[in-house]
Amino acid sequence: MNFISVLHMELFQSGRNTSDFYFNTMKEHLVVGHQHIEKPHRHDFYAAVLFTKGKGIHEIDFQRYDVSEGSLFFLSPGQIHSWELSEDIDGYIFFCSQEFYEMHYVNQKLRNFPFFGSVSFPRKLQLDPDEMIKNTGLFQDLEREYQAQDLMKEGFILSLMSQIFINATRLFSKNVDMHSSSASLSYFKHYQDFEDLMEQHFTTQKSISYYASLLGITPKHLNRIIQTVVQKTATDIITERVVLEAKRMLMYLDESLIEIAFRLGYEEYSYFVRVFRKSSGMTPTQFMRKYKA
């Protein structure tokens, strides 16, 4: 079996002191990491990519996204991704470790941003012309600060990163139909709490009632929250998380399908196959044939 490689930030920092933050233009980044990034791979850091020129396809956790001018992507540690990009591609990319960000922002976790913490949010924003100008400016400011040796450099970098993350969160939230901003904040907080709990328990607990009870709300209200935030049911979210983990395990664990099903809480393999096929449109065996070809 071909295991999915895990790339570390040091791989892209040859020629300079390694750190918990990395920045580059896309054109230069592809030169530095070309031999590593054409095939599906994972990172052990967070990443953001803004494309300013060119076209292509970016596949993240088996979801294909179009790449064009104004495409802004976010990646979390452990996600499997690959891309096919045109020769004229350009833009900006930065990496940061969880420790780098959260050491300075004790009360703000990277997972709290929906595009980093939620398996159900898309990983891409397509920016309109005004947002493209704003974000290009922020990325260019990051580039200048990364190259400079000024006082309080890390603080300035963190401030610019946070502006990019917060602005993207607000753009994502515009798709949520809320009656008031207070309701929006409350629903997002409940949704994030649900996903945090699900991340801890999804291999053993797949009942809506279980998570609603932990949150102190009714299953009906939990479904209402999730429908409002991501236009899906709680069952949809739980199933998607289980199937995503199954796909990752199929890609990089040398275990049988029955062992993987058992790891994910399914004692009956045939039921696991039905769940997988209903969610992904193919069986686990068909999935492996497609991605391991």
C-alpha positions as CSV (number, residue, x, y, z in Angstrom):
1,M,0.0,0.0,0.0
2,N,1.3,3.5,-0.8
3,F,1.1,5.5,2.4
4,I,0.2,9.2,2.3
5,S,3.2,11.3,3.2
6,V,3.1,13.9,6.0
7,L,4.9,17.1,5.2
8,H,6.6,19.2,7.9
9,M,7.2,22.9,7.7
10,E,11.0,22.5,7.8
11,L,10.7,20.9,4.3
12,F,10.0,24.3,2.8
13,Q,12.4,26.4,4.8
14,S,15.8,25.3,3.4
15,G,18.2,28.2,3.4
16,R,16.7,30.1,6.3
17,N,16.2,29.5,10.0
18,T,13.2,27.2,10.6
19,S,10.3,28.6,12.5
20,D,6.6,28.0,13.2
21,F,5.6,30.3,10.3
22,Y,6.3,30.1,6.6
23,F,5.3,32.5,3.8
24,N,5.9,32.4,0.0
25,T,4.5,33.3,-3.3
26,M,2.8,30.4,-5.0
27,K,5.2,30.5,-7.9
28,E,8.2,30.2,-5.6
29,H,6.5,27.7,-3.3
30,L,5.9,25.3,-6.2
31,V,9.6,25.5,-7.1
32,V,10.6,24.8,-3.5
33,G,8.2,21.9,-2.9
34,H,7.4,20.6,-6.4
35,Q,8.8,17.1,-5.8
36,H,6.6,16.8,-2.6
37,I,3.2,18.3,-3.5
38,E,2.1,16.9,-6.8
39,K,0.9,13.6,-5.1
40,P,-1.7,13.5,-2.4
41,H,-0.2,14.4,1.0
42,R,-0.9,15.7,4.5
43,H,0.5,18.5,6.6
44,D,1.1,18.8,10.3
45,F,0.4,22.5,10.2
46,Y,-2.4,24.9,9.2
47,A,-2.3,26.6,5.8
48,A,-3.9,29.4,3.8
49,V,-3.6,29.9,0.0
50,L,-4.8,32.8,-2.1
51,F,-4.6,32.4,-5.9
52,T,-4.2,35.6,-7.9
53,K,-3.6,34.1,-11.3
54,G,-4.0,30.9,-13.2
55,K,-6.4,27.9,-13.0
56,G,-6.6,24.4,-11.8
57,I,-8.1,21.8,-9.5
58,H,-7.5,21.6,-5.7
59,E,-8.6,18.4,-4.1
60,I,-9.1,18.5,-0.3
61,D,-10.2,15.4,1.6
62,F,-11.5,13.9,-1.7
63,Q,-13.6,17.0,-2.5
64,R,-12.6,18.7,-5.8
65,Y,-12.5,22.5,-5.9
66,D,-11.9,24.7,-9.0
67,V,-9.0,27.1,-8.7
68,S,-9.1,30.6,-10.3
69,E,-8.2,34.2,-9.5
70,G,-9.7,35.0,-6.1
71,S,-9.8,31.4,-4.8
72,L,-8.9,31.4,-1.1
73,F,-8.3,28.0,0.6
74,F,-7.8,26.9,4.2
75,L,-6.2,23.6,5.2
76,S,-6.0,21.9,8.6
77,P,-3.4,19.4,9.9
78,G,-4.2,15.8,8.7
79,Q,-6.2,16.8,5.7
80,I,-5.3,14.9,2.5
81,H,-4.9,17.2,-0.5
82,S,-3.3,17.5,-3.9
83,W,-3.5,20.0,-6.8
84,E,-3.3,20.2,-10.6
85,L,-2.3,23.8,-11.5
86,S,-1.7,25.7,-14.7
87,E,1.8,26.8,-15.5
88,D,0.9,30.5,-15.1
89,I,-0.4,30.0,-11.5
90,D,0.5,32.5,-8.9
91,G,-0.7,33.8,-5.5
92,Y,0.4,33.6,-1.9
93,I,0.7,30.8,0.7
94,F,1.4,30.7,4.4
95,F,1.8,28.0,7.0
96,C,1.6,28.2,10.8
97,S,1.8,25.7,13.6
98,Q,-0.9,25.5,16.2
99,E,1.6,26.4,18.9
100,F,2.7,29.6,17.1
101,Y,-0.8,31.0,16.9
102,E,-2.3,29.7,20.2
103,M,0.8,30.6,22.3
104,H,0.0,34.3,21.5
105,Y,-3.8,34.0,21.3
106,V,-4.6,32.0,24.4
107,N,-8.3,32.5,24.2
108,Q,-8.6,32.0,20.4
109,K,-8.1,28.5,19.1
110,L,-7.5,27.9,15.4
111,R,-10.1,25.2,15.4
112,N,-12.7,27.9,16.4
113,F,-12.5,29.3,12.8
114,P,-15.1,27.3,10.9
115,F,-12.9,26.5,7.9
116,F,-10.3,25.0,10.2
117,G,-12.4,23.3,12.8
118,S,-15.5,22.1,10.9
119,V,-15.6,19.1,8.6
120,S,-18.8,20.5,7.1
121,F,-17.6,23.9,6.0
122,P,-16.1,24.3,2.5
123,R,-12.4,24.9,2.5
124,K,-12.7,27.5,-0.3
125,L,-14.0,31.0,-0.6
126,Q,-14.3,32.6,-4.0
127,L,-13.6,36.3,-3.4
128,D,-15.4,39.1,-5.2
129,P,-13.3,42.0,-6.6
130,D,-13.5,44.1,-3.4
131,E,-12.6,41.2,-1.1
132,M,-9.8,40.2,-3.5
133,I,-8.2,43.7,-3.2
134,K,-8.5,43.6,0.6
135,N,-7.1,40.1,1.0
136,T,-4.3,40.6,-1.5
137,G,-3.2,43.6,0.5
138,L,-3.2,41.6,3.7
139,F,-1.1,38.8,2.1
140,Q,1.3,41.3,0.7
141,D,1.7,42.9,4.1
142,L,2.4,39.5,5.5
143,E,5.1,38.9,2.8
144,R,6.8,42.2,3.7
145,E,6.7,41.5,7.4
146,Y,8.0,37.9,6.9
147,Q,11.0,39.3,4.9
148,A,11.7,42.1,7.3
149,Q,13.6,42.1,10.7
150,D,11.6,44.7,12.5
151,L,10.6,44.9,16.2
152,M,7.6,42.8,17.3
153,K,7.7,40.9,14.0
154,E,5.8,37.9,15.3
155,G,3.0,40.1,16.8
156,F,2.5,41.9,13.5
157,I,2.4,38.6,11.6
158,L,-0.2,37.2,14.0
159,S,-2.3,40.3,13.7
160,L,-2.4,40.1,9.9
161,M,-3.1,36.4,10.0
162,S,-6.0,37.0,12.4
163,Q,-7.4,39.7,10.1
164,I,-7.4,37.2,7.2
165,F,-9.1,34.5,9.4
166,I,-11.7,36.8,10.9
167,N,-12.6,38.3,7.5
168,A,-13.0,34.9,6.0
169,T,-15.2,33.7,8.9
170,R,-17.5,36.7,8.3
171,L,-17.7,35.9,4.6
172,F,-18.6,32.3,5.4
173,S,-21.2,33.5,7.9
174,K,-23.0,35.6,5.3
175,N,-24.4,32.3,3.9
176,V,-26.1,31.7,7.2
177,D,-29.7,32.9,7.3
178,M,-30.1,34.3,10.8
179,H,-32.6,36.7,12.2
180,S,-30.1,38.6,14.4
181,S,-26.4,38.8,15.0
182,S,-26.8,37.5,18.6
183,A,-28.7,34.5,17.2
184,S,-25.9,34.0,14.7
185,L,-23.2,34.0,17.4
186,S,-25.2,31.6,19.6
187,Y,-25.8,29.2,16.8
188,F,-22.2,29.2,15.7
189,K,-21.0,28.6,19.2
190,H,-23.4,25.7,19.7
191,Y,-22.3,24.3,16.3
192,Q,-18.7,24.5,17.2
193,D,-19.3,22.9,20.6
194,F,-21.2,20.1,18.8
195,E,-18.3,19.5,16.4
196,D,-15.7,19.5,19.2
197,L,-17.8,16.8,21.0
198,M,-18.2,14.9,17.8
199,E,-14.5,14.9,17.2
200,Q,-14.0,13.3,20.5
201,H,-16.7,10.6,20.3
202,F,-17.7,10.0,16.6
203,T,-16.1,6.5,16.5
204,T,-18.3,5.3,19.4
205,Q,-21.3,7.7,19.5
206,K,-23.5,8.4,16.4
207,S,-26.7,9.3,18.1
208,I,-28.1,12.9,17.9
209,S,-29.6,12.5,21.3
210,Y,-26.2,11.8,22.8
211,Y,-24.7,15.1,21.6
212,A,-27.8,17.1,22.4
213,S,-27.8,15.8,25.9
214,L,-24.1,16.8,26.4
215,L,-25.0,20.3,25.0
216,G,-28.0,20.6,27.3
217,I,-30.5,21.1,24.4
218,T,-33.1,19.0,22.7
219,P,-32.3,16.9,19.6
220,K,-34.8,19.0,17.7
221,H,-33.0,22.2,18.6
222,L,-29.6,20.7,17.7
223,N,-30.9,19.8,14.3
224,R,-32.3,23.3,13.9
225,I,-28.9,24.8,14.7
226,I,-27.0,22.6,12.3
227,Q,-29.6,23.1,9.5
228,T,-29.2,26.8,9.9
229,V,-25.5,26.9,10.0
230,V,-24.5,24.3,7.3
231,Q,-27.9,23.3,5.8
232,K,-27.5,19.7,6.9
233,T,-28.8,17.5,9.6
234,A,-26.8,16.3,12.7
235,T,-26.9,12.8,11.3
236,D,-25.5,14.1,8.0
237,I,-22.6,15.7,9.9
238,I,-21.8,12.7,12.0
239,T,-21.9,10.3,9.0
240,E,-19.7,12.7,6.9
241,R,-17.1,12.7,9.7
242,V,-17.1,8.9,10.0
243,V,-16.8,8.4,6.2
244,L,-14.1,11.0,5.9
245,E,-12.1,9.2,8.6
246,A,-12.8,5.9,6.8
247,K,-11.4,7.4,3.6
248,R,-8.3,8.7,5.3
249,M,-7.7,5.3,7.0
250,L,-8.2,3.5,3.7
251,M,-5.6,5.7,2.2
252,Y,-2.8,5.5,4.8
253,L,-3.5,2.5,7.1
254,D,-2.4,-1.0,6.2
255,E,-5.5,-2.6,7.7
256,S,-8.3,-4.7,6.4
257,L,-11.7,-3.1,5.6
258,I,-13.2,-5.1,8.4
259,E,-10.6,-3.8,10.9
260,I,-11.3,-0.2,9.8
261,A,-15.0,-0.7,10.1
262,F,-14.6,-2.0,13.6
263,R,-12.3,0.9,14.5
264,L,-15.0,3.3,13.5
265,G,-17.7,1.6,15.6
266,Y,-19.3,-0.8,13.2
267,E,-19.4,-4.4,14.3
268,E,-21.4,-5.3,11.2
269,Y,-19.2,-4.7,8.1
270,S,-22.1,-4.8,5.6
271,Y,-23.8,-2.0,7.5
272,F,-20.5,0.1,7.3
273,V,-20.4,-0.5,3.6
274,R,-24.0,0.7,3.2
275,V,-23.2,3.9,5.1
276,F,-20.0,4.5,3.2
277,R,-21.8,4.0,-0.2
278,K,-24.8,6.1,0.7
279,S,-22.5,9.0,1.7
280,S,-19.8,8.8,-1.0
281,G,-21.6,7.1,-3.9
282,M,-19.1,4.1,-4.0
283,T,-18.1,1.2,-1.8
284,P,-14.8,1.2,0.2
285,T,-13.3,-1.2,-2.3
286,Q,-14.3,1.1,-5.3
287,F,-12.9,4.1,-3.4
288,M,-9.5,2.4,-3.0
289,R,-9.5,1.4,-6.6
290,K,-10.1,5.0,-7.6
291,Y,-7.5,6.6,-5.3
292,K,-4.9,3.9,-5.2
293,A,-4.7,3.4,-9.0
